[in-house]
């Protein structure tokens, strides 16, 4: 299991566009990917779950990746977060 911690820097937080991109990326991996902002958890492969978290700028999220391709999934998601959020 891999775990990534990231503080959201995007002024809009995790809104529709990045949520959609996260879901699209997560769907490409076999591993289970979960987002946790301290108040809510969401399956990263479900758009409504990710958007309903209400993650704002300054919130820390923890991404948990567990499965056969967890190394590749964790690396891809960490890169995405740094580049887009």
Buried (B, 14 or more C-beta within 10 A) or exposed (E): EBEBEBEBEBEEBBBEEBBEBBBEBBEEBEBBBBBBBEEEEBBBBBBEBBBEBEBBEEBEBBBBBBBEEBEBBBEBBBEBBEEEB
